[in-house]
């Protein structure tokens, strides 16, 4: 396996990691794990692709990555870009956290760890 394989634009590939020998064959061929992070440049969403292989050629690996990238783009292009929460949303989250903390304090103050009887 050659460490230089084709990856889609704005994506990155980590070098292959040796996992061990496979038990399927009598020869016990080596199995490698390769992690590729796919990134959609349109909305900055990412997905990690982990490939375990022992006999994939570089062309077959590139074909597999290309198909996964096309499926990822098709699934994520319609999704909106993640936007930071608005002031109202942050206030709602803060209220929920305060309520959770108050509930936790009440639970710890009770003798049996329950506040509902």
N, C-alpha and C positions, 0 to 999 in steps of 0.2 A: 504494500500500500504506500502510495506516495503521499506525503503530507500536504502537498500543494494540489488542492482540488478546487473546482469551480464553486464559488458561492455567489448568491445573488448580490446585486449592488446594495450597499448600506447594511449588509449582514456580515457576521463574522464567524469564523470557524476556529475551534480550538484544536490543538494537535491530538492525534489519536492516543488513547490510553489503553494499555494492554490489560485485559481482564484476566485471562488465563487460557487454559486449553479447553477445547470443546469436548464433550463426552459422546457426541453423536457418531463420530467416525473412529475407526481403529487407529488412525494416525494421530488423532488428538490435535487438530490444527488450532493455531492460535486465534483467539477472538479479540477483536479490538472494539472499543467504544469511541464514538466520535460525537461531539456536541456542537451543534450549529445554532446560532441565535439569528432567527429571521426577524427583519424589521420592515414594517410598512412605512415608506417615506411620506405617505399622504397624511397619516394620522398618528405616527410615532408609536404604534402598538407593536409589541414584540411577542415572539413565541419561540420556545426552545425545542429543538428537534434533536433527539438522541438516537443514534443509529448503532446497533450492534451488528457486526459483520465479521465473517471469517474468510469469505471468498469473493466479495464484491469487487469488481474491477473499478477503476477510477471513472470510466464512462458510465457504468451502471450506477455508481454512487452519485455522479453529477445529474443523471436522469432522475433519480429518486429525489434528490434535493430540489431540482427544478419543479417536479410535480407537486411536492409539498409546498413550495413557495407560491405556485399558482393557486393552489387551494387556499392557502393562508390569505393571499391578496383578495381572492374572490369573497372569502368570509368576512374580511375586515374592512374592505373599501366602503361598504355602506354604513359602517359604524361612525358615529361622529367623533371628532377629536375630544379627548378628555380635557375638560375645562376645570379650573379650580372652583371650589365651592363658593357660592355667593354668601353675602353676610347673613341672610336669613337661614340658609342651610347650616352655616357654622353655629348660629344661635340655637337651632334645633338640636344639633349634635351636643352642644354644651349642656343644654337642659337635660337631655337623655343621660349624659354622663353624671351630672349632679344627682339626678334621681337614682341612678345605679349605685353611686357612692353612699347616698343616704340609706338606701335599702341594705347595702352591705354592712353599714355600721349598726343598723337595727338588728340584723341577723346575728352579728357577733356579740351584741349585748344580751341576747336571749340565752337562757340556760342550756337549751338543747340544740341550738344552731338553727332553729326554725322560727319563723315569725307568724306562720299560718297555723292555726289550731283547729 
